[in-house]
């Protein structure tokens, strides 16, 4: 049983696992999306998201901390130069996991791991209206009635002002 075991060891020793996560994180940062297994993607997400948060503060210290995790100069520069400014207003949740199916050889669950703000297809698509509940519809129905009444009174007030001016 693996009660209270938070880290997925991915069937590797700690040094191999750290190298795997550093290499996958560098590839993800440079390419903006990668195809991998679900287990690796779920292990990589909590590894990369704090690095992106750290990259929002562009200081020498944060660059050195991020570099100690990534061990790749180009990926560190890309993270600070392009990714951090684009996600500056986002409070978290920089990555998205999309399930793509099963691997042919062993049936492993494959996913597409990508940065949320770098998916051009999703950004270009029109945003659908949010599905509302019954409660929120009742509140919206009351709001226009209150707005319509002042709008109906508004035309009467200028007409009353114009009449004395015309006399």
Secondary structure, DSSP 8 states (H G I E B T S, - for coil): --TT--S--TTS-HHHHHHHHHHHHHHHHHHSEEEEEHHHHHHHHHHHHHHHHHHTS--HHHHHHHHHHH--HHHHHHIIIIIHHHTTT--S--EEEEEEEE-TTT--EEEEEEEGGG-HHHHHS--------HHHHHHHHHHHHHHHHHHHHHHHHHHHHHHHHH-
